[in-house]
């Protein structure tokens, strides 16, 4: 049974529930979950950090007695949100600001609490926003140290001092996102061209920066490549990038017990911890499942 075909009609679901009600039930706490056949589908972006968090969700739920199916590395937000909204995916690690801008492109919320409140209000029917984590993976405009020193760059405003043409590199979807060329021009008055690089700010993007093929890239602040390659994240003085905390998006299939487990994961995940998880993936090339397993051993949820 695949994630996209596993949904029953409400009538069928009611019939199944009537037959099995006396046979199984959710404990609704951290010690056990629903032992029924209808698995919780956990999804992730095609981004190693997001996959690790999704694996932590999945393994934590399995430890709690829930049956889990994985639908990982789906793609970018423009692809997977439809699957969340249509019920093909039950649980997905997201990021508060970027998802809010996807649902409400003209949002004026910028700060952590305002963004979270607006996101909970924007969630479509059938979905809910669980507790956000302290862990952040903030979008940022990043340049090389050499380029920053050449033009004395510390903030995004400083890009106005650059006298050569600027090219922004990122996933093709980024060209039309609020923090793409149009958003940069509207907020900071800085004009850039755009080059698609389909690795989510990964090694191809870093190499393009270092080779001078692009001068500007969007890389997540929790990416260890920033420190490893001595890159410079420019300060966003005008709030173009919204607060971006890790946050679980859940369907109605997530019962109280499962929600309690995922909220415990969010409470244990820290900014420094997220960078450490990412470093294991990038430097040690450890698989997401192994990283998640070690994290849960080091961070028991009950």
SULBELPE-V136570 format. One line per field, one symbol per residue. ss: DSSP state (H for helix, E for strand, C for the rest). phi: phi as a letter, one per 30 degrees, with the letter a starting at -180 (. if undefined). Layout:
BEGIN
ss->???
phi->???
END
This chain:
BEGIN
ss->CCCCCCCCCHHHHHHHHHHHCCCCCCCCECCECCCCCCCEEEECCCCHHHHHHHHHHHHHHHHCCCCEEEECCCCCHHHHHHHHHCCCCCEEEEEHHHHHHHHCCCCCCCCHHHHHHHHHHHCCCCEEEEEEEEEECCCCEEEEHHHHHHHCCCEHHHHHHCCCCCEEEECHHHHHCCCCHHHHHHHHCCCCEEEECCCCCCHHHHHHHHHCCCCEEECCCCCCHHHHCCEEECECCCCCCCCCEEEEEEECCCCHHHHHHHHHHHHHCCHHHHHHHHHHHHHCCCCHHHHHHHHHHHCCCC
phi->.dedbddcdddddddddddcedcaaddibdcabdcdddddcccaddaeddddddddedddddddjddbccbchdlcedcdddddddidbcbbdbbededddddbececdbdeddddddddddddejbbcdddcddbbddadbbdddddddchcbbdedddddccdcbccleedddcdecdeddddddciccbdbbdbdbhiddddddddddidbcbbcbdddddddddchdbdddcdcidcdebcdbdcbcddddddddddddddddddceddddddddedddchddeddddddddddbdcb
END
